[in-house]
């Protein structure tokens, strides 16, 4: 994702996306902008945790051997489908809630090797 900051250094701060070729969010203060960026980074970390919970142990070295789950394509597809599903939300609040809900749902659901 290619983000860059545009500002007048007073009362307008925005994030511009080279992917959409438009501003994706606008803020009145630098603090609001930084808080948004930090929240996005937290969300990215949560999504990485969700990917691990949905695909584990595929791809991990287990007892010095790379584990390839028999159903790894299915597991990866389930994660990809979920990411595509939440990308359709119209607000960041809905998106963040979906990430938090999925994380809550997945904790404790995976069995052992």
C-alpha positions in Angstrom: 0.0 0.0 0.0 1.5 3.3 -1.0 0.4 6.0 1.5 1.8 9.4 1.8 0.9 12.4 3.9 -0.4 15.7 2.5 -0.7 18.7 4.8 -0.8 22.5 5.1 0.9 22.1 8.5 -2.0 23.9 10.2 -5.4 22.3 10.1 -5.5 19.8 7.3 -3.7 16.5 7.3 -4.6 13.7 4.9 -3.4 10.3 3.9 -3.1 9.9 0.1 -3.2 6.4 -1.4 -1.4 5.7 -4.6 -3.5 2.6 -4.9 -6.8 4.5 -5.2 -5.1 7.8 -6.3 -7.1 9.7 -3.8 -7.2 10.8 -0.1 -8.4 8.0 2.0 -8.7 10.0 5.2 -8.5 13.6 6.3 -7.8 15.0 9.7 -7.7 18.4 11.5 -4.6 17.7 13.5 -1.3 15.8 13.2 -2.2 13.9 16.3 -5.4 12.6 14.7 -3.4 11.5 11.7 -0.8 9.7 13.8 -3.5 8.0 15.9 -5.1 6.7 12.7 -1.8 5.4 11.3 -1.1 3.7 14.6 -4.5 2.2 14.7 -4.0 0.8 11.2 -0.7 -0.7 12.3 -2.4 -2.4 15.3 -5.1 -3.7 12.9 -2.4 -5.1 10.6 -0.9 -6.9 13.6 -4.2 -8.4 14.5 -4.8 -9.5 10.9 -1.4 -11.2 11.0 -2.4 -13.0 14.2 -5.7 -14.0 12.5 -3.8 -15.4 9.6 -1.7 -17.5 12.0 -4.8 -18.7 13.8 -6.5 -19.7 10.6 -3.6 -21.4 8.9 -1.5 -22.8 11.7 0.7 -24.8 11.7 1.2 -24.6 8.0 4.5 -23.0 7.0 6.1 -23.3 10.5 9.1 -25.4 11.2 8.1 -28.1 13.6 10.9 -30.2 15.1 13.2 -28.9 12.4 10.9 -29.9 9.6 8.8 -27.4 7.7 5.2 -28.4 8.2 3.0 -28.4 5.2 -0.6 -28.9 6.1 -2.5 -31.2 3.8 -5.3 -28.6 3.5 -3.0 -25.6 3.3 -4.6 -24.3 0.1 -8.1 -24.4 1.7 -6.8 -22.7 4.9 -5.1 -19.9 2.9 -8.3 -19.5 0.8 -10.4 -19.2 4.0 -8.2 -16.4 5.2 -8.1 -14.7 1.8 -11.9 -14.9 1.5 -12.3 -13.4 5.0 -9.9 -10.5 4.1 -11.9 -9.8 0.9 -15.2 -10.0 2.9 -14.1 -7.3 5.4 -12.6 -5.1 2.7 -16.2 -4.4 1.5 -17.1 -2.5 4.7 -17.8 1.1 4.2 -16.4 2.5 7.5 -13.2 1.9 9.4 -15.3 1.3 12.5 -17.0 -1.7 10.9 -13.7 -3.0 9.5 -11.9 -2.8 12.9 -14.9 -4.4 14.6 -14.8 -7.3 12.1 -11.1 -7.8 12.8 -11.6 -7.8 16.6 -14.6 -10.1 16.3 -12.7 -12.6 14.2 -9.7 -12.5 16.6 -12.1 -13.2 19.5 -13.8 -16.0 17.6 -10.5 -17.7 16.7 -8.8 -17.7 20.1 -9.0 -21.2 21.5 -10.4 -22.8 18.4 -7.3 -24.5 17.0 -6.3 -28.0 18.1 -2.8 -29.3 18.6 -0.5 -30.9 16.0 
